[in-house]
Amino acid sequence: MSRYPSIIAVCVVMSALATIVVCTRLKLRQGMKTLKADDWMALVAMIMGIAYSVLCIVRTFSLTPALAYPAFPTLAFTQSLM
C-alpha cells in the first residue's frame, strides 16, 4: 500500500513552515538592518529544500504503485556469502 498522501502532507507542511520561519527571520533582520551572509544562506537552503520537496511530490505522482515499490528478493546475509 502506498503512503503518498503522507509524503505529500509532510513535504507541503515542512515547506510552508520553513518559508514562514525564513521569511520572518529576513523581515526581522531587515528591520534591524543586520542582514548578513547567514541570512542569505538560510534563504538559499530554504529554496533548495522546497525544490527537493517538489521533486519528491512529482516523483510520487509519476510512479505507478508497481514501480514505486519493486519487489526485491531478500536474502539473509549468511546466504549471500555462500
C-alpha positions in Angstrom: 0.0 0.0 0.0 1.3 3.4 -1.0 1.7 6.2 1.6 1.7 9.0 -0.9 -0.8 11.2 1.0 1.6 11.2 3.9 4.6 12.0 1.7 2.8 15.0 0.2 1.5 16.2 3.5 5.0 16.2 5.1 6.5 17.9 2.1 3.9 20.7 2.0 3.8 21.3 5.7 7.5 21.4 6.2 8.0 23.6 3.2 5.4 26.0 4.5 6.9 26.0 7.9 10.4 26.7 6.5 9.0 29.5 4.4 7.3 31.2 7.4 10.4 30.9 9.6 12.9 32.1 7.0 10.7 35.0 5.8 10.1 36.1 9.4 13.9 35.9 10.0 14.7 38.0 7.0 12.0 40.6 7.8 13.2 41.0 11.4 16.8 41.2 10.3 15.9 43.7 7.6 14.1 45.9 10.2 17.2 45.8 12.4 19.4 46.4 9.3 21.6 43.5 10.2 21.2 41.2 7.2 24.3 39.1 6.9 25.6 36.1 4.9 24.0 33.6 7.2 20.5 35.1 6.5 21.1 34.7 2.7 22.3 31.1 3.2 19.1 30.3 5.1 17.2 31.6 2.1 19.2 29.5 -0.3 18.8 26.4 1.9 15.0 27.1 2.1 14.8 27.3 -1.7 16.7 24.1 -2.1 14.5 22.4 0.4 11.4 23.5 -1.4 12.9 22.3 -4.7 13.6 18.9 -3.1 10.0 18.7 -1.8 8.7 19.5 -5.2 10.8 16.7 -6.7 9.6 14.3 -4.1 5.9 15.1 -4.8 6.5 14.9 -8.6 8.3 11.6 -8.2 5.4 10.3 -6.0 2.9 11.1 -8.7 4.9 9.9 -11.6 5.4 6.4 -10.4 2.7 3.7 -10.6 2.3 1.7 -7.4 4.0 -1.3 -9.0 7.1 0.8 -10.0 7.2 2.7 -6.7 7.9 -0.3 -4.6 9.6 -3.0 -6.6 9.8 -6.4 -5.1 13.4 -7.2 -4.4 14.4 -10.6 -3.4 15.5 -10.7 0.2 18.3 -13.0 1.3 19.9 -13.5 4.7 23.4 -12.1 4.9 24.8 -15.5 5.5 23.2 -16.9 2.4 24.8 -14.2 0.2 28.3 -15.2 1.4 27.9 -18.8 0.3 
